[in-house]
Amino acid sequence: MEIGQFNRLIRYARNLLAELLKVRMLRGANQSVVRDVCKKLTEGYEYHGRPIMADEARNLGLKVRLLTDDQERAVLDAYWLFSSSIDQLESYAAALLQALPSPIYMPTRVWISHGILYLPLTAEVLLGREGL
């Protein structure tokens, strides 16, 4: 059942990727080209813990345009601004969660015989103060 779920997830990701590529990097490309690139990206890597560099992306069949130094700096500046904003937001959220009275409801996965169900559990349950 889990393997079937993973296979459906890969097909779903491949379909989303195809739709994105059709309007971006492979706009106007033949359907078989889009399908081949999607297959390489969703099944061609056992582990994807590193970026795909420009030459590798070209070899995969993607259209690649390198940024100028100014464009690259602007992208990096925007990334660091966004990243620091997220870090700050997470620290505010953590402080808020500590200040709020219990119970705080957070979703958690519960495995059932025919799939996965997401249920809200209280902070006490999540923190181990209450038995399931």
N, CA, C and O atoms as CSV, one atom per row, in Angstrom:
chain,resi,resn,atom,element,x,y,z
A,1,MET,N,N,0.818,-1.176,0.000
A,1,MET,CA,C,0.000,0.000,0.000
A,1,MET,C,C,0.875,1.258,0.000
A,1,MET,O,O,0.591,2.220,-0.713
A,2,GLU,N,N,1.955,1.240,0.818
A,2,GLU,CA,C,2.839,2.398,0.861
A,2,GLU,C,C,3.564,2.590,-0.461
A,2,GLU,O,O,3.725,3.721,-0.920
A,3,ILE,N,N,3.999,1.507,-1.074
A,3,ILE,CA,C,4.691,1.617,-2.362
A,3,ILE,C,C,3.747,2.202,-3.406
A,3,ILE,O,O,4.158,3.028,-4.221
A,4,GLY,N,N,2.500,1.784,-3.387
A,4,GLY,CA,C,1.504,2.356,-4.294
A,4,GLY,C,C,1.335,3.844,-4.053
A,4,GLY,O,O,1.216,4.619,-5.001
A,5,GLN,N,N,1.325,4.250,-2.778
A,5,GLN,CA,C,1.214,5.672,-2.436
A,5,GLN,C,C,2.422,6.443,-2.953
A,5,GLN,O,O,2.264,7.536,-3.496
A,6,PHE,N,N,3.627,5.894,-2.794
A,6,PHE,CA,C,4.822,6.560,-3.291
A,6,PHE,C,C,4.794,6.679,-4.812
A,6,PHE,O,O,5.180,7.711,-5.359
A,7,ASN,N,N,4.341,5.634,-5.495
A,7,ASN,CA,C,4.239,5.686,-6.959
A,7,ASN,C,C,3.240,6.746,-7.400
A,7,ASN,O,O,3.485,7.461,-8.371
A,8,ARG,N,N,2.118,6.855,-6.698
A,8,ARG,CA,C,1.143,7.906,-7.026
A,8,ARG,C,C,1.731,9.294,-6.783
A,8,ARG,O,O,1.478,10.224,-7.548
A,9,LEU,N,N,2.504,9.426,-5.730
A,9,LEU,CA,C,3.146,10.699,-5.424
A,9,LEU,C,C,4.147,11.076,-6.519
A,9,LEU,O,O,4.207,12.241,-6.914
A,10,ILE,N,N,4.917,10.137,-7.006
A,10,ILE,CA,C,5.863,10.403,-8.097
A,10,ILE,C,C,5.112,10.819,-9.351
A,10,ILE,O,O,5.517,11.764,-10.029
A,11,ARG,N,N,4.020,10.124,-9.670
A,11,ARG,CA,C,3.222,10.513,-10.856
A,11,ARG,C,C,2.646,11.910,-10.685
A,11,ARG,O,O,2.637,12.704,-11.626
A,12,TYR,N,N,2.169,12.206,-9.492
A,12,TYR,CA,C,1.614,13.530,-9.206
A,12,TYR,C,C,2.694,14.606,-9.371
A,12,TYR,O,O,2.455,15.635,-10.004
A,13,ALA,N,N,3.879,14.367,-8.801
A,13,ALA,CA,C,4.981,15.327,-8.919
A,13,ALA,C,C,5.395,15.490,-10.381
A,13,ALA,O,O,5.679,16.601,-10.830
A,14,ARG,N,N,5.430,14.385,-11.118
A,14,ARG,CA,C,5.801,14.445,-12.537
A,14,ARG,C,C,4.783,15.268,-13.321
A,14,ARG,O,O,5.168,16.043,-14.196
A,15,ASN,N,N,3.500,15.117,-13.028
A,15,ASN,CA,C,2.461,15.894,-13.720
A,15,ASN,C,C,2.575,17.381,-13.390
A,15,ASN,O,O,2.464,18.221,-14.283
A,16,LEU,N,N,2.796,17.713,-12.119
A,16,LEU,CA,C,2.990,19.118,-11.749
A,16,LEU,C,C,4.217,19.697,-12.424
A,16,LEU,O,O,4.188,20.824,-12.919
A,17,LEU,N,N,5.294,18.928,-12.446
A,17,LEU,CA,C,6.523,19.361,-13.098
A,17,LEU,C,C,6.294,19.606,-14.587
A,17,LEU,O,O,6.772,20.600,-15.132
A,18,ALA,N,N,5.570,18.708,-15.243
A,18,ALA,CA,C,5.283,18.863,-16.680
A,18,ALA,C,C,4.508,20.148,-16.941
A,18,ALA,O,O,4.813,20.879,-17.884
A,19,GLU,N,N,3.508,20.425,-16.110
A,19,GLU,CA,C,2.726,21.651,-16.290
A,19,GLU,C,C,3.592,22.893,-16.114
A,19,GLU,O,O,3.459,23.859,-16.866
A,20,LEU,N,N,4.464,22.869,-15.134
A,20,LEU,CA,C,5.352,24.005,-14.896
A,20,LEU,C,C,6.349,24.174,-16.048
A,20,LEU,O,O,6.576,25.287,-16.522
A,21,LEU,N,N,6.933,23.074,-16.487
A,21,LEU,CA,C,7.906,23.155,-17.583
A,21,LEU,C,C,7.261,23.645,-18.878
A,21,LEU,O,O,7.888,24.371,-19.650
A,22,LYS,N,N,6.022,23.251,-19.115
A,22,LYS,CA,C,5.329,23.660,-20.346
A,22,LYS,C,C,5.122,25.168,-20.429
A,22,LYS,O,O,5.069,25.723,-21.526
A,23,VAL,N,N,5.004,25.832,-19.292
A,23,VAL,CA,C,4.796,27.285,-19.311
A,23,VAL,C,C,6.083,28.058,-19.030
A,23,VAL,O,O,6.094,29.287,-19.102
A,24,ARG,N,N,7.150,27.359,-18.717
A,24,ARG,CA,C,8.417,28.025,-18.404
A,24,ARG,C,C,9.544,27.532,-19.312
A,24,ARG,O,O,9.620,27.915,-20.480
A,25,MET,N,N,10.401,26.697,-18.780
A,25,MET,CA,C,11.645,26.316,-19.441
A,25,MET,C,C,11.454,25.516,-20.727
A,25,MET,O,O,12.348,25.496,-21.573
A,26,LEU,N,N,10.326,24.867,-20.886
A,26,LEU,CA,C,10.099,24.075,-22.103
A,26,LEU,C,C,8.856,24.542,-22.851
A,26,LEU,O,O,8.176,23.749,-23.502
A,27,ARG,N,N,8.568,25.842,-22.751
A,27,ARG,CA,C,7.413,26.403,-23.461
A,27,ARG,C,C,7.571,26.130,-24.965
A,27,ARG,O,O,8.604,26.442,-25.557
A,28,GLY,N,N,6.547,25.552,-25.558
A,28,GLY,CA,C,6.556,25.255,-26.985
A,28,GLY,C,C,7.283,23.980,-27.360
A,28,GLY,O,O,7.361,23.646,-28.542
A,29,ALA,N,N,7.815,23.259,-26.388
A,29,ALA,CA,C,8.548,22.021,-26.674
A,29,ALA,C,C,7.584,20.889,-26.987
A,29,ALA,O,O,6.424,20.906,-26.574
A,30,ASN,N,N,8.080,19.914,-27.718
A,30,ASN,CA,C,7.358,18.701,-28.056
A,30,ASN,C,C,6.980,17.962,-26.759
A,30,ASN,O,O,7.754,17.952,-25.802
A,31,GLN,N,N,5.802,17.353,-26.734
A,31,GLN,CA,C,5.315,16.632,-25.543
A,31,GLN,C,C,6.281,15.532,-25.122
A,31,GLN,O,O,6.451,15.295,-23.926
A,32,SER,N,N,6.914,14.855,-26.072
A,32,SER,CA,C,7.845,13.779,-25.714
A,32,SER,C,C,9.097,14.341,-25.035
A,32,SER,O,O,9.669,13.682,-24.167
A,33,VAL,N,N,9.531,15.545,-25.416
A,33,VAL,CA,C,10.670,16.190,-24.763
A,33,VAL,C,C,10.313,16.500,-23.316
A,33,VAL,O,O,11.096,16.228,-22.407
A,34,VAL,N,N,9.134,17.067,-23.105
A,34,VAL,CA,C,8.672,17.380,-21.745
A,34,VAL,C,C,8.610,16.104,-20.917
A,34,VAL,O,O,9.064,16.087,-19.773
A,35,ARG,N,N,8.058,15.046,-21.475
A,35,ARG,CA,C,7.936,13.770,-20.762
A,35,ARG,C,C,9.312,13.208,-20.396
A,35,ARG,O,O,9.504,12.710,-19.287
A,36,ASP,N,N,10.277,13.288,-21.332
A,36,ASP,CA,C,11.622,12.771,-21.068
A,36,ASP,C,C,12.324,13.555,-19.959
A,36,ASP,O,O,12.951,12.969,-19.076
A,37,VAL,N,N,12.213,14.886,-20.011
A,37,VAL,CA,C,12.845,15.715,-18.983
A,37,VAL,C,C,12.216,15.425,-17.621
A,37,VAL,O,O,12.930,15.308,-16.625
A,38,CYS,N,N,10.898,15.310,-17.569
A,38,CYS,CA,C,10.207,15.004,-16.310
A,38,CYS,C,C,10.656,13.669,-15.741
A,38,CYS,O,O,10.871,13.545,-14.536
A,39,LYS,N,N,10.794,12.685,-16.592
A,39,LYS,CA,C,11.222,11.364,-16.131
A,39,LYS,C,C,12.639,11.428,-15.567
A,39,LYS,O,O,12.926,10.836,-14.527
A,40,LYS,N,N,13.531,12.158,-16.265
A,40,LYS,CA,C,14.901,12.288,-15.771
A,40,LYS,C,C,14.932,12.976,-14.409
A,40,LYS,O,O,15.672,12.565,-13.516
A,41,LEU,N,N,14.126,14.024,-14.256
A,41,LEU,CA,C,14.140,14.779,-13.007
A,41,LEU,C,C,13.469,14.037,-11.855
A,41,LEU,O,O,13.887,14.187,-10.707
A,42,THR,N,N,12.441,13.243,-12.134
A,42,THR,CA,C,11.734,12.551,-11.049
A,42,THR,C,C,12.268,11.154,-10.765
A,42,THR,O,O,12.054,10.624,-9.674
A,43,GLU,N,N,12.958,10.549,-11.725
A,43,GLU,CA,C,13.454,9.192,-11.517
A,43,GLU,C,C,14.957,9.050,-11.718
A,43,GLU,O,O,15.522,8.003,-11.403
A,44,GLY,N,N,15.609,10.078,-12.234
A,44,GLY,CA,C,17.019,9.968,-12.587
A,44,GLY,C,C,17.985,10.225,-11.458
A,44,GLY,O,O,19.190,10.046,-11.635
A,45,TYR,N,N,17.508,10.632,-10.319
A,45,TYR,CA,C,18.369,10.930,-9.186
A,45,TYR,C,C,17.933,10.105,-7.986
A,45,TYR,O,O,16.771,10.141,-7.584
A,46,GLU,N,N,18.887,9.352,-7.412
A,46,GLU,CA,C,18.551,8.617,-6.190
A,46,GLU,C,C,18.470,9.576,-5.018
A,46,GLU,O,O,17.678,9.386,-4.095
A,47,TYR,N,N,19.295,10.605,-5.066
A,47,TYR,CA,C,19.360,11.579,-3.977
A,47,TYR,C,C,19.568,12.945,-4.611
A,47,TYR,O,O,20.364,13.093,-5.538
A,48,HIS,N,N,18.854,13.932,-4.113
A,48,HIS,CA,C,18.971,15.257,-4.713
A,48,HIS,C,C,19.330,16.283,-3.641
A,48,HIS,O,O,18.592,17.238,-3.398
A,49,GLY,N,N,20.474,16.065,-3.011
A,49,GLY,CA,C,20.921,16.953,-1.962
A,49,GLY,C,C,21.877,18.014,-2.450
A,49,GLY,O,O,22.551,18.654,-1.644
A,50,ARG,N,N,21.949,18.212,-3.736
A,50,ARG,CA,C,22.813,19.244,-4.298
A,50,ARG,C,C,22.077,19.916,-5.452
A,50,ARG,O,O,21.163,19.333,-6.036
A,51,PRO,N,N,22.474,21.135,-5.776
A,51,PRO,CA,C,21.801,21.816,-6.890
A,51,PRO,C,C,22.191,21.208,-8.230
A,51,PRO,O,O,23.243,20.581,-8.355
A,52,ILE,N,N,21.350,21.394,-9.211
A,52,ILE,CA,C,21.671,21.007,-10.585
A,52,ILE,C,C,22.296,22.232,-11.233
A,52,ILE,O,O,21.648,23.269,-11.369
A,53,MET,N,N,23.552,22.111,-11.631
A,53,MET,CA,C,24.271,23.243,-12.211
A,53,MET,C,C,23.853,23.427,-13.678
A,53,MET,O,O,23.182,22.570,-14.254
A,54,ALA,N,N,24.258,24.545,-14.264
A,54,ALA,CA,C,23.802,24.924,-15.603
A,54,ALA,C,C,24.115,23.871,-16.665
A,54,ALA,O,O,23.243,23.526,-17.463
A,55,ASP,N,N,25.339,23.357,-16.685
A,55,ASP,CA,C,25.697,22.358,-17.706
A,55,ASP,C,C,24.875,21.085,-17.565
A,55,ASP,O,O,24.425,20.517,-18.560
A,56,GLU,N,N,24.681,20.640,-16.330
A,56,GLU,CA,C,23.873,19.446,-16.103
A,56,GLU,C,C,22.423,19.686,-16.513
A,56,GLU,O,O,21.792,18.808,-17.102
A,57,ALA,N,N,21.889,20.876,-16.205
A,57,ALA,CA,C,20.515,21.213,-16.592
A,57,ALA,C,C,20.377,21.203,-18.112
A,57,ALA,O,O,19.380,20.710,-18.640
A,58,ARG,N,N,21.365,21.740,-18.814
A,58,ARG,CA,C,21.335,21.713,-20.295
A,58,ARG,C,C,21.349,20.277,-20.801
A,58,ARG,O,O,20.625,19.937,-21.737
A,59,ASN,N,N,22.182,19.425,-20.175
A,59,ASN,CA,C,22.246,18.014,-20.578
A,59,ASN,C,C,20.935,17.281,-20.331
A,59,ASN,O,O,20.629,16.302,-21.011
A,60,LEU,N,N,20.162,17.754,-19.359
A,60,LEU,CA,C,18.848,17.169,-19.102
A,60,LEU,C,C,17.819,17.598,-20.144
A,60,LEU,O,O,16.767,16.972,-20.276
A,61,GLY,N,N,18.122,18.666,-20.883
A,61,GLY,CA,C,17.193,19.163,-21.891
A,61,GLY,C,C,16.496,20.454,-21.496
A,61,GLY,O,O,15.573,20.895,-22.181
A,62,LEU,N,N,16.928,21.064,-20.398
A,62,LEU,CA,C,16.313,22.302,-19.948
A,62,LEU,C,C,16.947,23.503,-20.650
A,62,LEU,O,O,18.128,23.479,-20.998
A,63,LYS,N,N,16.158,24.540,-20.851
A,63,LYS,CA,C,16.674,25.793,-21.390
A,63,LYS,C,C,17.264,26.573,-20.230
A,63,LYS,O,O,16.581,26.825,-19.237
A,64,VAL,N,N,18.514,26.952,-20.348
A,64,VAL,CA,C,19.213,27.614,-19.260
A,64,VAL,C,C,19.744,28.954,-19.746
A,64,VAL,O,O,20.308,29.057,-20.835
A,65,ARG,N,N,19.555,29.977,-18.920
A,65,ARG,CA,C,20.115,31.307,-19.191
A,65,ARG,C,C,20.836,31.733,-17.928
A,65,ARG,O,O,20.239,31.791,-16.853
A,66,LEU,N,N,22.122,32.033,-18.058
A,66,LEU,CA,C,22.898,32.448,-16.901
A,66,LEU,C,C,22.595,33.904,-16.563
A,66,LEU,O,O,22.375,34.723,-17.455
A,67,LEU,N,N,22.586,34.214,-15.293
A,67,LEU,CA,C,22.338,35.571,-14.836
A,67,LEU,C,C,23.605,36.406,-14.940
A,67,LEU,O,O,24.718,35.886,-14.857
A,68,THR,N,N,23.420,37.697,-15.124
A,68,THR,CA,C,24.563,38.604,-15.029
A,68,THR,C,C,24.951,38.698,-13.556
A,68,THR,O,O,24.206,38.256,-12.682
A,69,ASP,N,N,26.114,39.273,-13.291
A,69,ASP,CA,C,26.549,39.424,-11.898
A,69,ASP,C,C,25.539,40.239,-11.092
A,69,ASP,O,O,25.239,39.896,-9.949
A,70,ASP,N,N,25.014,41.311,-11.677
A,70,ASP,CA,C,24.030,42.146,-10.975
A,70,ASP,C,C,22.738,41.383,-10.699
A,70,ASP,O,O,22.159,41.507,-9.620
A,71,GLN,N,N,22.287,40.593,-11.674
A,71,GLN,CA,C,21.068,39.801,-11.480
A,71,GLN,C,C,21.280,38.743,-10.400
A,71,GLN,O,O,20.407,38.514,-9.563
A,72,GLU,N,N,22.438,38.109,-10.430
A,72,GLU,CA,C,22.740,37.086,-9.428
A,72,GLU,C,C,22.773,37.711,-8.031
A,72,GLU,O,O,22.240,37.129,-7.087
A,73,ARG,N,N,23.387,38.877,-7.888
A,73,ARG,CA,C,23.449,39.558,-6.592
A,73,ARG,C,C,22.041,39.898,-6.105
A,73,ARG,O,O,21.737,39.732,-4.924
A,74,ALA,N,N,21.174,40.377,-7.017
A,74,ALA,CA,C,19.801,40.728,-6.649
A,74,ALA,C,C,19.032,39.490,-6.171
A,74,ALA,O,O,18.283,39.559,-5.196
A,75,VAL,N,N,19.218,38.374,-6.852
A,75,VAL,CA,C,18.551,37.127,-6.449
A,75,VAL,C,C,19.049,36.671,-5.079
A,75,VAL,O,O,18.255,36.288,-4.220
A,76,LEU,N,N,20.359,36.714,-4.880
A,76,LEU,CA,C,20.918,36.302,-3.586
A,76,LEU,C,C,20.467,37.227,-2.458
A,76,LEU,O,O,20.156,36.768,-1.359
A,77,ASP,N,N,20.433,38.528,-2.731
A,77,ASP,CA,C,19.948,39.474,-1.724
A,77,ASP,C,C,18.499,39.178,-1.350
A,77,ASP,O,O,18.138,39.185,-0.173
A,78,ALA,N,N,17.671,38.918,-2.365
A,78,ALA,CA,C,16.265,38.595,-2.105
A,78,ALA,C,C,16.148,37.294,-1.313
A,78,ALA,O,O,15.324,37.188,-0.404
A,79,TYR,N,N,16.970,36.309,-1.658
A,79,TYR,CA,C,16.950,35.028,-0.937
A,79,TYR,C,C,17.304,35.230,0.536
A,79,TYR,O,O,16.609,34.721,1.416
A,80,TRP,N,N,18.379,35.967,0.810
A,80,TRP,CA,C,18.801,36.153,2.201
A,80,TRP,C,C,17.782,36.960,2.985
A,80,TRP,O,O,17.556,36.697,4.166
A,81,LEU,N,N,17.168,37.936,2.340
A,81,LEU,CA,C,16.117,38.708,3.000
A,81,LEU,C,C,14.938,37.801,3.356
A,81,LEU,O,O,14.422,37.848,4.472
A,82,PHE,N,N,14.517,36.974,2.391
A,82,PHE,CA,C,13.418,36.040,2.620
A,82,PHE,C,C,13.780,35.041,3.713
A,82,PHE,O,O,12.980,34.784,4.613
A,83,SER,N,N,14.976,34.482,3.636
A,83,SER,CA,C,15.418,33.480,4.599
A,83,SER,C,C,15.458,34.050,6.015
A,83,SER,O,O,15.000,33.400,6.955
A,84,SER,N,N,15.998,35.249,6.176
A,84,SER,CA,C,16.057,35.843,7.516
A,84,SER,C,C,14.659,36.189,8.016
A,84,SER,O,O,14.400,36.119,9.218
A,85,SER,N,N,13.754,36.562,7.111
A,85,SER,CA,C,12.377,36.847,7.505
A,85,SER,C,C,11.687,35.587,8.017
A,85,SER,O,O,10.946,35.636,8.998
A,86,ILE,N,N,11.927,34.474,7.360
A,86,ILE,CA,C,11.348,33.195,7.794
A,86,ILE,C,C,11.905,32.806,9.164
A,86,ILE,O,O,11.156,32.372,10.039
A,87,ASP,N,N,13.217,32.961,9.349
A,87,ASP,CA,C,13.817,32.646,10.650
A,87,ASP,C,C,13.194,33.491,11.747
A,87,ASP,O,O,12.884,32.993,12.829
A,88,GLN,N,N,13.013,34.774,11.462
A,88,GLN,CA,C,12.424,35.674,12.449
A,88,GLN,C,C,10.971,35.290,12.733
A,88,GLN,O,O,10.537,35.299,13.884
A,89,LEU,N,N,10.231,34.955,11.690
A,89,LEU,CA,C,8.840,34.543,11.852
A,89,LEU,C,C,8.745,33.277,12.709
A,89,LEU,O,O,7.870,33.172,13.568
A,90,GLU,N,N,9.647,32.316,12.474
A,90,GLU,CA,C,9.652,31.095,13.273
A,90,GLU,C,C,9.933,31.393,14.740
A,90,GLU,O,O,9.329,30.775,15.617
A,91,SER,N,N,10.836,32.324,15.024
A,91,SER,CA,C,11.125,32.653,16.426
A,91,SER,C,C,9.918,33.330,17.072
A,91,SER,O,O,9.623,33.078,18.240
A,92,TYR,N,N,9.212,34.193,16.324
A,92,TYR,CA,C,7.997,34.812,16.857
A,92,TYR,C,C,6.926,33.761,17.118
A,92,TYR,O,O,6.239,33.801,18.139
A,93,ALA,N,N,6.790,32.823,16.190
A,93,ALA,CA,C,5.780,31.770,16.356
A,93,ALA,C,C,6.096,30.909,17.573
A,93,ALA,O,O,5.190,30.545,18.324
A,94,ALA,N,N,7.366,30.580,17.776
A,94,ALA,CA,C,7.747,29.773,18.934
A,94,ALA,C,C,7.423,30.508,20.233
A,94,ALA,O,O,6.909,29.913,21.180
A,95,ALA,N,N,7.728,31.806,20.270
A,95,ALA,CA,C,7.415,32.595,21.467
A,95,ALA,C,C,5.909,32.667,21.696
A,95,ALA,O,O,5.440,32.577,22.830
A,96,LEU,N,N,5.162,32.829,20.615
A,96,LEU,CA,C,3.706,32.898,20.719
A,96,LEU,C,C,3.134,31.581,21.234
A,96,LEU,O,O,2.245,31.582,22.086
A,97,LEU,N,N,3.639,30.460,20.724
A,97,LEU,CA,C,3.148,29.152,21.173
A,97,LEU,C,C,3.419,28.933,22.659
A,97,LEU,O,O,2.608,28.316,23.349
A,98,GLN,N,N,4.557,29.435,23.160
A,98,GLN,CA,C,4.865,29.282,24.576
A,98,GLN,C,C,3.974,30.173,25.438
A,98,GLN,O,O,3.661,29.830,26.578
A,99,ALA,N,N,3.571,31.314,24.893
A,99,ALA,CA,C,2.770,32.260,25.671
A,99,ALA,C,C,1.292,31.910,25.696
A,99,ALA,O,O,0.589,32.292,26.631
A,100,LEU,N,N,0.802,31.190,24.684
A,100,LEU,CA,C,-0.618,30.872,24.614
A,100,LEU,C,C,-0.994,29.795,25.622
A,100,LEU,O,O,-0.195,28.903,25.907
A,101,PRO,N,N,-2.192,29.874,26.157
A,101,PRO,CA,C,-2.639,28.814,27.073
A,101,PRO,C,C,-2.916,27.525,26.303
A,101,PRO,O,O,-3.218,27.547,25.110
A,102,SER,N,N,-2.806,26.420,27.000
A,102,SER,CA,C,-3.127,25.130,26.388
A,102,SER,C,C,-4.636,24.967,26.380
A,102,SER,O,O,-5.282,25.626,27.194
A,103,PRO,N,N,-5.246,24.171,25.560
A,103,PRO,CA,C,-4.585,23.361,24.546
A,103,PRO,C,C,-4.343,24.135,23.253
A,103,PRO,O,O,-5.139,24.980,22.846
A,104,ILE,N,N,-3.234,23.819,22.637
A,104,ILE,CA,C,-2.913,24.333,21.308
A,104,ILE,C,C,-3.084,23.150,20.368
A,104,ILE,O,O,-2.531,22.077,20.608
A,105,TYR,N,N,-3.831,23.339,19.323
A,105,TYR,CA,C,-4.097,22.241,18.414
A,105,TYR,C,C,-3.131,22.265,17.241
A,105,TYR,O,O,-2.949,23.293,16.590
A,106,MET,N,N,-2.517,21.123,16.982
A,106,MET,CA,C,-1.597,20.972,15.873
A,106,MET,C,C,-1.962,19.684,15.143
A,106,MET,O,O,-2.293,18.687,15.785
A,107,PRO,N,N,-1.909,19.687,13.809
A,107,PRO,CA,C,-2.266,18.456,13.090
A,107,PRO,C,C,-1.174,17.402,13.215
A,107,PRO,O,O,0.013,17.723,13.271
A,108,THR,N,N,-1.582,16.165,13.257
A,108,THR,CA,C,-0.626,15.066,13.276
A,108,THR,C,C,-1.195,13.923,12.438
A,108,THR,O,O,-2.408,13.800,12.274
A,109,ARG,N,N,-0.301,13.093,11.915
A,109,ARG,CA,C,-0.713,11.963,11.097
A,109,ARG,C,C,-1.119,10.787,11.952
A,109,ARG,O,O,-0.474,10.480,12.954
A,110,VAL,N,N,-2.185,10.134,11.553
A,110,VAL,CA,C,-2.610,8.884,12.184
A,110,VAL,C,C,-2.804,7.884,11.054
A,110,VAL,O,O,-3.587,8.120,10.134
A,111,TRP,N,N,-2.088,6.768,11.127
A,111,TRP,CA,C,-2.213,5.742,10.091
A,111,TRP,C,C,-3.453,4.912,10.369
A,111,TRP,O,O,-3.653,4.433,11.485
A,112,ILE,N,N,-4.279,4.744,9.357
A,112,ILE,CA,C,-5.464,3.909,9.476
A,112,ILE,C,C,-5.413,2.864,8.374
A,112,ILE,O,O,-4.562,2.937,7.488
A,113,SER,N,N,-6.300,1.910,8.421
A,113,SER,CA,C,-6.202,0.770,7.508
A,113,SER,C,C,-6.302,1.142,6.036
A,113,SER,O,O,-5.775,0.413,5.195
A,114,HIS,N,N,-6.948,2.231,5.694
A,114,HIS,CA,C,-7.106,2.572,4.281
A,114,HIS,C,C,-6.482,3.922,3.923
A,114,HIS,O,O,-6.917,4.558,2.962
A,115,GLY,N,N,-5.474,4.373,4.672
A,115,GLY,CA,C,-4.791,5.611,4.318
A,115,GLY,C,C,-4.285,6.347,5.536
A,115,GLY,O,O,-4.005,5.746,6.573
A,116,ILE,N,N,-4.171,7.642,5.402
A,116,ILE,CA,C,-3.655,8.499,6.457
A,116,ILE,C,C,-4.718,9.531,6.793
A,116,ILE,O,O,-5.356,10.090,5.900
A,117,LEU,N,N,-4.905,9.780,8.067
A,117,LEU,CA,C,-5.867,10.754,8.536
A,117,LEU,C,C,-5.108,11.785,9.357
A,117,LEU,O,O,-4.294,11.424,10.206
A,118,TYR,N,N,-5.367,13.061,9.111
A,118,TYR,CA,C,-4.736,14.117,9.889
A,118,TYR,C,C,-5.715,14.594,10.945
A,118,TYR,O,O,-6.820,15.037,10.630
A,119,LEU,N,N,-5.300,14.500,12.208
A,119,LEU,CA,C,-6.159,14.879,13.322
A,119,LEU,C,C,-5.473,15.958,14.151
A,119,LEU,O,O,-4.249,15.948,14.280
A,120,PRO,N,N,-6.236,16.883,14.712
A,120,PRO,CA,C,-5.624,17.847,15.627
A,120,PRO,C,C,-5.413,17.195,16.992
A,120,PRO,O,O,-6.327,16.587,17.549
A,121,LEU,N,N,-4.217,17.329,17.513
A,121,LEU,CA,C,-3.929,16.847,18.852
A,121,LEU,C,C,-3.495,18.036,19.694
A,121,LEU,O,O,-2.927,18.995,19.171
A,122,THR,N,N,-3.757,17.980,20.977
A,122,THR,CA,C,-3.387,19.097,21.839
A,122,THR,C,C,-1.891,19.098,22.085
A,122,THR,O,O,-1.216,18.084,21.906
A,123,ALA,N,N,-1.380,20.254,22.499
A,123,ALA,CA,C,0.035,20.380,22.816
A,123,ALA,C,C,0.429,19.411,23.923
A,123,ALA,O,O,1.550,18.902,23.927
A,124,GLU,N,N,-0.492,19.145,24.876
A,124,GLU,CA,C,-0.176,18.210,25.960
A,124,GLU,C,C,0.123,16.819,25.414
A,124,GLU,O,O,1.054,16.155,25.868
A,125,VAL,N,N,-0.662,16.384,24.447
A,125,VAL,CA,C,-0.431,15.078,23.848
A,125,VAL,C,C,0.890,15.089,23.107
A,125,VAL,O,O,1.685,14.158,23.237
A,126,LEU,N,N,1.136,16.153,22.314
A,126,LEU,CA,C,2.356,16.222,21.544
A,126,LEU,C,C,3.591,16.331,22.421
A,126,LEU,O,O,4.661,15.854,22.045
A,127,LEU,N,N,3.456,16.944,23.569
A,127,LEU,CA,C,4.585,17.112,24.482
A,127,LEU,C,C,4.719,15.956,25.469
A,127,LEU,O,O,5.614,15.955,26.314
A,128,GLY,N,N,3.831,14.978,25.361
A,128,GLY,CA,C,3.924,13.781,26.188
A,128,GLY,C,C,3.333,13.922,27.571
A,128,GLY,O,O,3.611,13.095,28.440
A,129,ARG,N,N,2.530,14.936,27.806
A,129,ARG,CA,C,1.910,15.118,29.116
A,129,ARG,C,C,0.641,14.295,29.268
A,129,ARG,O,O,0.107,14.151,30.368
A,130,GLU,N,N,0.167,13.758,28.152
A,130,GLU,CA,C,-1.072,12.991,28.159
A,130,GLU,C,C,-0.837,11.723,27.357
A,130,GLU,O,O,-0.084,11.757,26.384
A,131,GLY,N,N,-1.430,10.646,27.713
A,131,GLY,CA,C,-1.315,9.429,26.936
A,131,GLY,C,C,-2.292,9.424,25.784
A,131,GLY,O,O,-3.353,10.042,25.859
A,132,LEU,N,N,-1.935,8.723,24.708
A,132,LEU,CA,C,-2.852,8.564,23.585
A,132,LEU,C,C,-3.767,7.458,23.956
A,132,LEU,O,O,-4.655,7.105,23.180
